[in-house]
Amino acid sequence: MASLIARSLVQSTRRGVQVTSVRFAAKGMMADPVEHATGLEKQELMAKAAGNENPFDMRVYKRVSGDKSNPTVVTSFYEKRLVGCVCEEDATCINWMWLEKGETKRCECGYWFQLADAKPMV
């Protein structure tokens, strides 16, 4: 009787192992991430697939000479863009300023910036 109770306890406490997801993944049955993405995420994945590694233009720009005749050009999809300037190499803070299309703006450190139209995402 005791062996019967022990056997039933062992069988009821065992958990079944589900291997269906592993089996489908091994056969390549997992869905493509582009199929599940929507909105901006889908636009980003499609732009990266087309070869644009930086679709939202979030890279760090190197400042050029910085005078009014040759400003650092920053691209934007909109009429305004918030730009941060690290004025000194050792600086621990960023000077933020709003750039608007059609005007050049000077940072506190003396460098000039200008906003230009960005290419649309593909």
A tleap script that builds the chain and sets N, CA, C and O, in Angstrom:
source leaprc.protein.ff14SB
mol = sequence {
  NMET ALA SER LEU ILE ALA ARG SER LEU VAL
  GLN SER THR ARG ARG GLY VAL GLN VAL THR
  SER VAL ARG PHE ALA ALA LYS GLY MET MET
  ALA ASP PRO VAL GLU HIE ALA THR GLY LEU
  GLU LYS GLN GLU LEU MET ALA LYS ALA ALA
  GLY ASN GLU ASN PRO PHE ASP MET ARG VAL
  TYR LYS ARG VAL SER GLY ASP LYS SER ASN
  PRO THR VAL VAL THR SER PHE TYR GLU LYS
  ARG LEU VAL GLY CYS VAL CYS GLU GLU ASP
  ALA THR CYS ILE ASN TRP MET TRP LEU GLU
  LYS GLY GLU THR LYS ARG CYS GLU CYS GLY
  TYR TRP PHE GLN LEU ALA ASP ALA LYS PRO
  MET CVAL
}
set mol.1.N position { 0.814 -1.186 0.000 }
set mol.1.CA position { 0.000 0.000 0.000 }
set mol.1.C position { 0.859 1.251 0.000 }
set mol.1.O position { 0.567 2.224 -0.696 }
set mol.2.N position { 1.933 1.211 0.799 }
set mol.2.CA position { 2.815 2.379 0.876 }
set mol.2.C position { 3.497 2.623 -0.460 }
set mol.2.O position { 3.687 3.770 -0.865 }
set mol.3.N position { 3.866 1.542 -1.149 }
set mol.3.CA position { 4.537 1.724 -2.452 }
set mol.3.C position { 3.553 2.300 -3.476 }
set mol.3.O position { 3.969 3.061 -4.350 }
set mol.4.N position { 2.306 1.970 -3.397 }
set mol.4.CA position { 1.295 2.504 -4.303 }
set mol.4.C position { 1.103 4.006 -4.078 }
set mol.4.O position { 0.994 4.767 -5.039 }
set mol.5.N position { 1.062 4.431 -2.826 }
set mol.5.CA position { 0.922 5.860 -2.504 }
set mol.5.C position { 2.166 6.617 -2.956 }
set mol.5.O position { 2.050 7.705 -3.520 }
set mol.6.N position { 3.340 6.067 -2.721 }
set mol.6.CA position { 4.582 6.731 -3.117 }
set mol.6.C position { 4.646 6.868 -4.637 }
set mol.6.O position { 5.056 7.913 -5.144 }
set mol.7.N position { 4.248 5.831 -5.368 }
set mol.7.CA position { 4.269 5.879 -6.823 }
set mol.7.C position { 3.290 6.928 -7.351 }
set mol.7.O position { 3.623 7.644 -8.296 }
set mol.8.N position { 2.110 7.040 -6.778 }
set mol.8.CA position { 1.141 8.024 -7.244 }
set mol.8.C position { 1.611 9.443 -6.934 }
set mol.8.O position { 1.368 10.356 -7.723 }
set mol.9.N position { 2.284 9.645 -5.794 }
set mol.9.CA position { 2.830 10.964 -5.472 }
set mol.9.C position { 3.925 11.360 -6.463 }
set mol.9.O position { 3.974 12.509 -6.905 }
set mol.10.N position { 4.781 10.440 -6.806 }
set mol.10.CA position { 5.871 10.736 -7.745 }
set mol.10.C position { 5.294 11.079 -9.110 }
set mol.10.O position { 5.763 12.013 -9.761 }
set mol.11.N position { 4.303 10.354 -9.544 }
set mol.11.CA position { 3.716 10.611 -10.861 }
set mol.11.C position { 2.948 11.926 -10.899 }
set mol.11.O position { 2.945 12.603 -11.927 }
set mol.12.N position { 2.301 12.300 -9.805 }
set mol.12.CA position { 1.517 13.537 -9.812 }
set mol.12.C position { 2.401 14.777 -9.669 }
set mol.12.O position { 2.004 15.868 -10.077 }
set mol.13.N position { 3.596 14.616 -9.094 }
set mol.13.CA position { 4.467 15.783 -8.923 }
set mol.13.C position { 5.369 16.020 -10.127 }
set mol.13.O position { 6.001 17.073 -10.204 }
set mol.14.N position { 5.454 15.109 -11.045 }
set mol.14.CA position { 6.267 15.322 -12.247 }
set mol.14.C position { 5.589 16.310 -13.167 }
set mol.14.O position { 4.368 16.308 -13.322 }
set mol.15.N position { 6.386 17.139 -13.763 }
set mol.15.CA position { 5.845 18.107 -14.714 }
set mol.15.C position { 6.163 17.647 -16.129 }
set mol.15.O position { 7.223 17.084 -16.404 }
set mol.16.N position { 5.240 17.898 -16.986 }
set mol.16.CA position { 5.478 17.560 -18.377 }
set mol.16.C position { 6.411 18.582 -19.021 }
set mol.16.O position { 6.374 19.762 -18.670 }
set mol.17.N position { 7.222 18.152 -19.930 }
set mol.17.CA position { 8.157 19.031 -20.624 }
set mol.17.C position { 7.560 19.380 -21.976 }
set mol.17.O position { 7.224 18.500 -22.769 }
set mol.18.N position { 7.434 20.682 -22.229 }
set mol.18.CA position { 6.900 21.142 -23.515 }
set mol.18.C position { 8.069 21.442 -24.439 }
set mol.18.O position { 8.929 22.257 -24.104 }
set mol.19.N position { 8.113 20.805 -25.577 }
set mol.19.CA position { 9.209 21.007 -26.522 }
set mol.19.C position { 8.704 21.523 -27.862 }
set mol.19.O position { 9.470 21.575 -28.824 }
set mol.20.N position { 7.436 21.905 -27.948 }
set mol.20.CA position { 6.899 22.308 -29.245 }
set mol.20.C position { 7.562 23.577 -29.771 }
set mol.20.O position { 7.865 23.656 -30.961 }
set mol.21.N position { 7.798 24.582 -28.908 }
set mol.21.CA position { 8.419 25.818 -29.389 }
set mol.21.C position { 9.852 25.570 -29.822 }
set mol.21.O position { 10.319 26.165 -30.793 }
set mol.22.N position { 10.551 24.704 -29.118 }
set mol.22.CA position { 11.919 24.379 -29.499 }
set mol.22.C position { 11.920 23.638 -30.830 }
set mol.22.O position { 12.775 23.880 -31.682 }
set mol.23.N position { 10.985 22.758 -30.998 }
set mol.23.CA position { 10.916 21.979 -32.220 }
set mol.23.C position { 10.593 22.876 -33.406 }
set mol.23.O position { 11.174 22.702 -34.477 }
set mol.24.N position { 9.671 23.841 -33.241 }
set mol.24.CA position { 9.326 24.741 -34.339 }
set mol.24.C position { 10.479 25.703 -34.642 }
set mol.24.O position { 10.722 26.018 -35.806 }
set mol.25.N position { 11.182 26.168 -33.625 }
set mol.25.CA position { 12.297 27.095 -33.848 }
set mol.25.C position { 13.422 26.406 -34.602 }
set mol.25.O position { 14.092 27.023 -35.430 }
set mol.26.N position { 13.625 25.146 -34.319 }
set mol.26.CA position { 14.688 24.418 -35.000 }
set mol.26.C position { 14.383 24.267 -36.487 }
set mol.26.O position { 15.303 24.198 -37.302 }
set mol.27.N position { 13.110 24.216 -36.849 }
set mol.27.CA position { 12.730 24.060 -38.255 }
set mol.27.C position { 12.567 25.400 -38.957 }
set mol.27.O position { 12.197 25.432 -40.131 }
set mol.28.N position { 12.834 26.513 -38.266 }
set mol.28.CA position { 12.697 27.828 -38.890 }
set mol.28.C position { 11.262 28.319 -38.932 }
set mol.28.O position { 10.901 29.085 -39.825 }
set mol.29.N position { 10.445 27.899 -37.994 }
set mol.29.CA position { 9.043 28.267 -37.998 }
set mol.29.C position { 8.767 29.554 -37.222 }
set mol.29.O position { 7.625 30.012 -37.185 }
set mol.30.N position { 9.809 30.154 -36.592 }
set mol.30.CA position { 9.581 31.396 -35.847 }
set mol.30.C position { 9.323 32.521 -36.834 }
set mol.30.O position { 9.917 32.561 -37.912 }
set mol.31.N position { 8.450 33.417 -36.470 }
set mol.31.CA position { 8.065 34.504 -37.367 }
set mol.31.C position { 9.173 35.542 -37.465 }
set mol.31.O position { 9.990 35.693 -36.557 }
set mol.32.N position { 9.182 36.254 -38.590 }
set mol.32.CA position { 10.127 37.328 -38.834 }
set mol.32.C position { 9.755 38.521 -37.963 }
set mol.32.O position { 8.566 38.818 -37.845 }
set mol.33.N position { 10.719 39.231 -37.337 }
set mol.33.CA position { 10.381 40.381 -36.482 }
set mol.33.C position { 9.671 41.504 -37.234 }
set mol.33.O position { 8.898 42.250 -36.633 }
set mol.34.N position { 9.920 41.638 -38.533 }
set mol.34.CA position { 9.274 42.697 -39.313 }
set mol.34.C position { 7.771 42.444 -39.411 }
set mol.34.O position { 6.985 43.389 -39.483 }
set mol.35.N position { 7.373 41.185 -39.415 }
set mol.35.CA position { 5.950 40.860 -39.497 }
set mol.35.C position { 5.193 41.276 -38.236 }
set mol.35.O position { 4.005 41.591 -38.304 }
set mol.36.N position { 5.868 41.280 -37.097 }
set mol.36.CA position { 5.207 41.625 -35.836 }
set mol.36.C position { 5.323 43.104 -35.502 }
set mol.36.O position { 4.545 43.611 -34.693 }
set mol.37.N position { 6.272 43.806 -36.104 }
set mol.37.CA position { 6.505 45.208 -35.769 }
set mol.37.C position { 5.444 46.103 -36.394 }
set mol.37.O position { 4.882 45.795 -37.445 }
set mol.38.N position { 5.185 47.218 -35.719 }
set mol.38.CA position { 4.250 48.218 -36.240 }
set mol.38.C position { 4.821 49.603 -35.981 }
set mol.38.O position { 5.713 49.765 -35.148 }
set mol.39.N position { 4.319 50.583 -36.678 }
set mol.39.CA position { 4.663 51.979 -36.430 }
set mol.39.C position { 6.122 52.294 -36.661 }
set mol.39.O position { 6.715 51.862 -37.650 }
set mol.40.N position { 6.706 53.061 -35.727 }
set mol.40.CA position { 8.094 53.495 -35.859 }
set mol.40.C position { 9.075 52.328 -35.827 }
set mol.40.O position { 10.104 52.361 -36.503 }
set mol.41.N position { 8.762 51.302 -35.046 }
set mol.41.CA position { 9.644 50.147 -34.989 }
set mol.41.C position { 9.740 49.477 -36.360 }
set mol.41.O position { 10.822 49.069 -36.781 }
set mol.42.N position { 8.609 49.367 -37.051 }
set mol.42.CA position { 8.610 48.751 -38.375 }
set mol.42.C position { 9.371 49.619 -39.377 }
set mol.42.O position { 10.118 49.103 -40.209 }
set mol.43.N position { 9.179 50.952 -39.295 }
set mol.43.CA position { 9.927 51.847 -40.180 }
set mol.43.C position { 11.425 51.718 -39.943 }
set mol.43.O position { 12.213 51.723 -40.889 }
set mol.44.N position { 11.812 51.604 -38.685 }
set mol.44.CA position { 13.227 51.472 -38.356 }
set mol.44.C position { 13.790 50.161 -38.907 }
set mol.44.O position { 14.868 50.160 -39.500 }
set mol.45.N position { 13.085 49.057 -38.723 }
set mol.45.CA position { 13.555 47.765 -39.222 }
set mol.45.C position { 13.638 47.749 -40.748 }
set mol.45.O position { 14.569 47.177 -41.315 }
set mol.46.N position { 12.663 48.377 -41.410 }
set mol.46.CA position { 12.686 48.411 -42.872 }
set mol.46.C position { 13.821 49.299 -43.385 }
set mol.46.O position { 14.444 48.980 -44.397 }
set mol.47.N position { 14.091 50.407 -42.697 }
set mol.47.CA position { 15.201 51.280 -43.101 }
set mol.47.C position { 16.543 50.577 -42.906 }
set mol.47.O position { 17.439 50.703 -43.741 }
set mol.48.N position { 16.681 49.840 -41.808 }
set mol.48.CA position { 17.920 49.101 -41.583 }
set mol.48.C position { 18.099 47.996 -42.608 }
set mol.48.O position { 19.221 47.724 -43.034 }
set mol.49.N position { 17.005 47.353 -43.013 }
set mol.49.CA position { 17.087 46.322 -44.046 }
set mol.49.C position { 17.476 46.923 -45.394 }
set mol.49.O position { 18.110 46.257 -46.213 }
set mol.50.N position { 17.091 48.196 -45.627 }
set mol.50.CA position { 17.431 48.872 -46.880 }
set mol.50.C position { 18.859 49.406 -46.864 }
set mol.50.O position { 19.336 49.907 -47.882 }
set mol.51.N position { 19.552 49.308 -45.725 }
set mol.51.CA position { 20.944 49.739 -45.660 }
set mol.51.C position { 21.186 51.014 -44.879 }
set mol.51.O position { 22.329 51.463 -44.797 }
set mol.52.N position { 20.152 51.618 -44.299 }
set mol.52.CA position { 20.314 52.834 -43.517 }
set mol.52.C position { 20.467 52.436 -42.047 }
set mol.52.O position { 19.477 52.153 -41.373 }
set mol.53.N position { 21.695 52.415 -41.556 }
set mol.53.CA position { 21.958 51.959 -40.191 }
set mol.53.C position { 21.546 52.978 -39.128 }
set mol.53.O position { 21.457 52.629 -37.951 }
set mol.54.N position { 21.295 54.221 -39.517 }
set mol.54.CA position { 20.937 55.267 -38.570 }
set mol.54.C position { 19.696 56.001 -39.072 }
set mol.54.O position { 19.794 57.168 -39.450 }
set mol.55.N position { 18.526 55.347 -39.086 }
set mol.55.CA position { 17.352 55.944 -39.718 }
set mol.55.C position { 16.820 57.188 -39.021 }
set mol.55.O position { 16.207 58.027 -39.682 }
set mol.56.N position { 17.025 57.344 -37.734 }
set mol.56.CA position { 16.510 58.509 -37.018 }
set mol.56.C position { 17.575 59.585 -36.829 }
set mol.56.O position { 17.340 60.567 -36.123 }
set mol.57.N position { 18.733 59.415 -37.446 }
set mol.57.CA position { 19.814 60.397 -37.439 }
set mol.57.C position { 20.186 60.804 -36.018 }
set mol.57.O position { 20.145 61.983 -35.668 }
set mol.58.N position { 20.547 59.822 -35.210 }
set mol.58.CA position { 20.887 60.072 -33.811 }
set mol.58.C position { 22.395 60.040 -33.567 }
set mol.58.O position { 22.829 59.937 -32.420 }
set mol.59.N position { 23.185 60.125 -34.613 }
set mol.59.CA position { 24.633 60.046 -34.443 }
set mol.59.C position { 25.189 61.359 -33.876 }
set mol.59.O position { 24.509 62.385 -33.849 }
set mol.60.N position { 26.422 61.293 -33.432 }
set mol.60.CA position { 27.113 62.461 -32.896 }
set mol.60.C position { 27.845 63.132 -34.049 }
set mol.60.O position { 28.597 62.488 -34.781 }
set mol.61.N position { 27.619 64.427 -34.203 }
set mol.61.CA position { 28.273 65.187 -35.264 }
set mol.61.C position { 29.586 65.767 -34.743 }
set mol.61.O position { 29.688 66.146 -33.577 }
set mol.62.N position { 30.573 65.830 -35.605 }
set mol.62.CA position { 31.811 66.536 -35.283 }
set mol.62.C position { 31.644 67.967 -35.752 }
set mol.62.O position { 31.211 68.211 -36.878 }
set mol.63.N position { 31.983 68.905 -34.899 }
set mol.63.CA position { 31.846 70.304 -35.263 }
set mol.63.C position { 32.884 70.671 -36.320 }
set mol.63.O position { 34.014 70.184 -36.288 }
set mol.64.N position { 32.494 71.527 -37.250 }
set mol.64.CA position { 33.428 72.035 -38.258 }
set mol.64.C position { 34.041 73.323 -37.725 }
set mol.64.O position { 33.965 73.595 -36.526 }
set mol.65.N position { 34.638 74.109 -38.591 }
set mol.65.CA position { 35.370 75.304 -38.147 }
set mol.65.C position { 34.551 76.190 -37.220 }
set mol.65.O position { 35.101 76.800 -36.304 }
set mol.66.N position { 33.258 76.267 -37.444 }
set mol.66.CA position { 32.391 76.904 -36.473 }
set mol.66.C position { 32.124 78.374 -36.663 }
set mol.66.O position { 31.542 78.997 -35.776 }
set mol.67.N position { 32.528 78.974 -37.798 }
set mol.67.CA position { 32.202 80.389 -37.969 }
set mol.67.C position { 30.847 80.531 -38.657 }
set mol.67.O position { 30.260 79.536 -39.082 }
set mol.68.N position { 30.355 81.749 -38.768 }
set mol.68.CA position { 29.008 81.975 -39.281 }
set mol.68.C position { 28.877 81.605 -40.757 }
set mol.68.O position { 27.799 81.215 -41.207 }
set mol.69.N position { 29.974 81.726 -41.513 }
set mol.69.CA position { 29.907 81.388 -42.941 }
set mol.69.C position { 29.977 79.886 -43.184 }
set mol.69.O position { 29.567 79.424 -44.249 }
set mol.70.N position { 30.484 79.114 -42.232 }
set mol.70.CA position { 30.610 77.658 -42.370 }
set mol.70.C position { 30.113 76.974 -41.096 }
set mol.70.O position { 30.918 76.425 -40.343 }
set mol.71.N position { 28.779 76.997 -40.837 }
set mol.71.CA position { 28.268 76.394 -39.597 }
set mol.71.C position { 28.214 74.866 -39.684 }
set mol.71.O position { 28.270 74.286 -40.768 }
set mol.72.N position { 28.106 74.246 -38.539 }
set mol.72.CA position { 27.890 72.800 -38.477 }
set mol.72.C position { 26.443 72.534 -38.867 }
set mol.72.O position { 25.522 73.059 -38.242 }
set mol.73.N position { 26.242 71.718 -39.903 }
set mol.73.CA position { 24.896 71.458 -40.420 }
set mol.73.C position { 24.322 70.226 -39.718 }
set mol.73.O position { 24.933 69.158 -39.716 }
set mol.74.N position { 23.140 70.391 -39.123 }
set mol.74.CA position { 22.420 69.321 -38.444 }
set mol.74.C position { 21.122 69.103 -39.206 }
set mol.74.O position { 20.397 70.059 -39.480 }
set mol.75.N position { 20.821 67.853 -39.551 }
set mol.75.CA position { 19.609 67.560 -40.323 }
set mol.75.C position { 18.434 67.270 -39.404 }
set mol.75.O position { 18.604 66.831 -38.266 }
set mol.76.N position { 17.226 67.528 -39.929 }
set mol.76.CA position { 16.014 67.283 -39.152 }
set mol.76.C position { 14.835 67.067 -40.090 }
set mol.76.O position { 14.800 67.609 -41.195 }
set mol.77.N position { 13.873 66.274 -39.641 }
set mol.77.CA position { 12.626 66.065 -40.374 }
set mol.77.C position { 11.618 67.166 -40.070 }
set mol.77.O position { 10.622 67.306 -40.779 }
set mol.78.N position { 11.866 67.942 -39.031 }
set mol.78.CA position { 10.908 68.921 -38.536 }
set mol.78.C position { 11.458 70.339 -38.658 }
set mol.78.O position { 12.597 70.539 -39.081 }
set mol.79.N position { 10.647 71.309 -38.287 }
set mol.79.CA position { 11.039 72.718 -38.374 }
set mol.79.C position { 12.004 73.119 -37.251 }
set mol.79.O position { 12.746 74.091 -37.395 }
set mol.80.N position { 12.000 72.382 -36.142 }
set mol.80.CA position { 12.861 72.675 -34.999 }
set mol.80.C position { 13.527 71.386 -34.545 }
set mol.80.O position { 13.004 70.290 -34.748 }
set mol.81.N position { 14.701 71.541 -33.920 }
set mol.81.CA position { 15.375 70.377 -33.348 }
set mol.81.C position { 16.197 70.823 -32.146 }
set mol.81.O position { 16.838 71.874 -32.175 }
set mol.82.N position { 16.174 70.030 -31.109 }
set mol.82.CA position { 16.958 70.276 -29.913 }
set mol.82.C position { 18.357 69.706 -30.143 }
set mol.82.O position { 18.510 68.529 -30.469 }
set mol.83.N position { 19.369 70.545 -29.971 }
set mol.83.CA position { 20.751 70.147 -30.238 }
set mol.83.C position { 21.572 70.399 -28.991 }
set mol.83.O position { 21.421 71.426 -28.330 }
set mol.84.N position { 22.438 69.459 -28.675 }
set mol.84.CA position { 23.337 69.606 -27.538 }
set mol.84.C position { 24.762 69.771 -28.005 }
set mol.84.O position { 25.206 69.074 -28.918 }
set mol.85.N position { 25.486 70.689 -27.387 }
set mol.85.CA position { 26.877 70.952 -27.741 }
set mol.85.C position { 27.748 70.703 -26.521 }
set mol.85.O position { 27.516 71.279 -25.458 }
set mol.86.N position { 28.752 69.842 -26.672 }
set mol.86.CA position { 29.741 69.638 -25.622 }
set mol.86.C position { 30.865 70.619 -25.950 }
set mol.86.O position { 31.710 70.349 -26.803 }
set mol.87.N position { 30.863 71.736 -25.276 }
set mol.87.CA position { 31.735 72.848 -25.641 }
set mol.87.C position { 33.215 72.550 -25.410 }
set mol.87.O position { 34.052 72.958 -26.214 }
set mol.88.N position { 33.547 71.861 -24.349 }
set mol.88.CA position { 34.929 71.515 -24.051 }
set mol.88.C position { 35.062 70.002 -24.039 }
set mol.88.O position { 34.107 69.285 -23.739 }
set mol.89.N position { 36.238 69.534 -24.362 }
set mol.89.CA position { 36.458 68.086 -24.443 }
set mol.89.C position { 36.248 67.397 -23.102 }
set mol.89.O position { 35.758 66.269 -23.051 }
set mol.90.N position { 36.615 68.069 -22.018 }
set mol.90.CA position { 36.504 67.473 -20.683 }
set mol.90.C position { 35.195 67.818 -19.987 }
set mol.90.O position { 35.025 67.485 -18.814 }
set mol.91.N position { 34.279 68.467 -20.666 }
set mol.91.CA position { 33.047 68.937 -20.040 }
set mol.91.C position { 32.180 67.764 -19.585 }
set mol.91.O position { 32.110 66.726 -20.243 }
set mol.92.N position { 31.530 67.957 -18.453 }
set mol.92.CA position { 30.622 66.935 -17.934 }
set mol.92.C position { 29.166 67.337 -18.133 }
set mol.92.O position { 28.260 66.620 -17.707 }
set mol.93.N position { 28.938 68.473 -18.775 }
set mol.93.CA position { 27.569 68.916 -19.030 }
set mol.93.C position { 27.427 69.257 -20.512 }
set mol.93.O position { 28.412 69.480 -21.216 }
set mol.94.N position { 26.197 69.291 -20.956 }
set mol.94.CA position { 25.887 69.574 -22.358 }
set mol.94.C position { 25.092 70.870 -22.416 }
set mol.94.O position { 24.161 71.062 -21.633 }
set mol.95.N position { 25.450 71.756 -23.333 }
set mol.95.CA position { 24.686 72.989 -23.544 }
set mol.95.C position { 23.631 72.706 -24.604 }
set mol.95.O position { 23.966 72.404 -25.749 }
set mol.96.N position { 22.370 72.799 -24.233 }
set mol.96.CA position { 21.260 72.494 -25.132 }
set mol.96.C position { 20.712 73.778 -25.739 }
set mol.96.O position { 20.668 74.816 -25.079 }
set mol.97.N position { 20.293 73.702 -27.004 }
set mol.97.CA position { 19.682 74.847 -27.676 }
set mol.97.C position { 18.732 74.345 -28.754 }
set mol.97.O position { 18.899 73.250 -29.292 }
set mol.98.N position { 17.734 75.167 -29.057 }
set mol.98.CA position { 16.780 74.853 -30.117 }
set mol.98.C position { 17.262 75.482 -31.413 }
set mol.98.O position { 17.575 76.672 -31.455 }
set mol.99.N position { 17.323 74.674 -32.477 }
set mol.99.CA position { 17.643 75.185 -33.812 }
set mol.99.C position { 16.363 75.222 -34.625 }
set mol.99.O position { 15.538 74.313 -34.534 }
set mol.100.N position { 16.197 76.269 -35.417 }
set mol.100.CA position { 15.055 76.375 -36.323 }
set mol.100.C position { 15.575 76.479 -37.746 }
set mol.100.O position { 16.652 77.026 -37.985 }
set mol.101.N position { 14.801 75.948 -38.695 }
set mol.101.CA position { 15.223 75.977 -40.099 }
set mol.101.C position { 15.294 77.413 -40.597 }
set mol.101.O position { 14.456 78.253 -40.266 }
set mol.102.N position { 16.325 77.670 -41.407 }
set mol.102.CA position { 16.465 78.971 -42.021 }
set mol.102.C position { 17.301 79.953 -41.231 }
set mol.102.O position { 17.535 81.062 -41.713 }
set mol.103.N position { 17.760 79.608 -40.054 }
set mol.103.CA position { 18.590 80.529 -39.284 }
set mol.103.C position { 19.798 79.781 -38.741 }
set mol.103.O position { 19.740 78.574 -38.504 }
set mol.104.N position { 20.882 80.503 -38.548 }
set mol.104.CA position { 22.058 79.921 -37.900 }
set mol.104.C position { 22.084 80.419 -36.468 }
set mol.104.O position { 21.701 81.554 -36.183 }
set mol.105.N position { 22.541 79.555 -35.570 }
set mol.105.CA position { 22.535 79.902 -34.146 }
set mol.105.C position { 23.914 79.624 -33.565 }
set mol.105.O position { 24.581 78.658 -33.937 }
set mol.106.N position { 24.320 80.475 -32.661 }
set mol.106.CA position { 25.632 80.376 -32.039 }
set mol.106.C position { 25.511 79.788 -30.640 }
set mol.106.O position { 24.645 80.178 -29.857 }
set mol.107.N position { 26.390 78.850 -30.345 }
set mol.107.CA position { 26.441 78.250 -29.007 }
set mol.107.C position { 27.242 79.175 -28.091 }
set mol.107.O position { 27.887 80.115 -28.554 }
set mol.108.N position { 27.194 78.901 -26.802 }
set mol.108.CA position { 27.945 79.695 -25.832 }
set mol.108.C position { 29.451 79.615 -26.063 }
set mol.108.O position { 30.183 80.541 -25.715 }
set mol.109.N position { 29.914 78.514 -26.647 }
set mol.109.CA position { 31.346 78.334 -26.878 }
set mol.109.C position { 31.830 79.031 -28.148 }
set mol.109.O position { 33.036 79.127 -28.374 }
set mol.110.N position { 30.911 79.516 -28.975 }
set mol.110.CA position { 31.296 80.254 -30.171 }
set mol.110.C position { 31.075 79.513 -31.472 }
set mol.110.O position { 31.219 80.111 -32.538 }
set mol.111.N position { 30.731 78.238 -31.432 }
set mol.111.CA position { 30.474 77.479 -32.656 }
set mol.111.C position { 29.084 77.788 -33.185 }
set mol.111.O position { 28.160 78.037 -32.411 }
set mol.112.N position { 28.938 77.772 -34.500 }
set mol.112.CA position { 27.664 78.076 -35.153 }
set mol.112.C position { 27.042 76.791 -35.671 }
set mol.112.O position { 27.751 75.885 -36.110 }
set mol.113.N position { 25.707 76.711 -35.619 }
set mol.113.CA position { 24.953 75.549 -36.072 }
set mol.113.C position { 23.818 75.998 -36.977 }
set mol.113.O position { 23.279 77.094 -36.824 }
set mol.114.N position { 23.461 75.127 -37.929 }
set mol.114.CA position { 22.358 75.420 -38.842 }
set mol.114.C position { 21.562 74.145 -39.070 }
set mol.114.O position { 22.129 73.054 -39.136 }
set mol.115.N position { 20.247 74.285 -39.189 }
set mol.115.CA position { 19.351 73.153 -39.398 }
set mol.115.C position { 19.052 73.004 -40.881 }
set mol.115.O position { 18.772 73.990 -41.563 }
set mol.116.N position { 19.108 71.780 -41.383 }
set mol.116.CA position { 18.844 71.502 -42.790 }
set mol.116.C position { 17.821 70.380 -42.902 }
set mol.116.O position { 17.590 69.653 -41.935 }
set mol.117.N position { 17.207 70.233 -44.071 }
set mol.117.CA position { 16.225 69.170 -44.290 }
set mol.117.C position { 16.918 67.810 -44.346 }
set mol.117.O position { 17.991 67.665 -44.932 }
set mol.118.N position { 16.287 66.825 -43.728 }
set mol.118.CA position { 16.808 65.465 -43.741 }
set mol.118.C position { 16.148 64.688 -44.868 }
set mol.118.O position { 15.043 65.018 -45.299 }
set mol.119.N position { 16.833 63.656 -45.341 }
set mol.119.CA position { 16.251 62.777 -46.355 }
set mol.119.C position { 15.168 61.937 -45.699 }
set mol.119.O position { 15.342 61.497 -44.562 }
set mol.120.N position { 14.066 61.706 -46.378 }
set mol.120.CA position { 13.018 60.868 -45.778 }
set mol.120.C position { 13.491 59.425 -45.640 }
set mol.120.O position { 14.317 58.946 -46.417 }
set mol.121.N position { 12.941 58.738 -44.622 }
set mol.121.CA position { 13.281 57.326 -44.426 }
set mol.121.C position { 12.721 56.499 -45.559 }
set mol.121.O position { 11.618 56.741 -46.049 }
set mol.122.N position { 13.500 55.523 -45.961 }
set mol.122.CA position { 13.067 54.630 -47.035 }
set mol.122.C position { 12.505 53.369 -46.446 }
set mol.122.O position { 12.081 52.479 -47.184 }
savepdb mol mol.pdb
quit
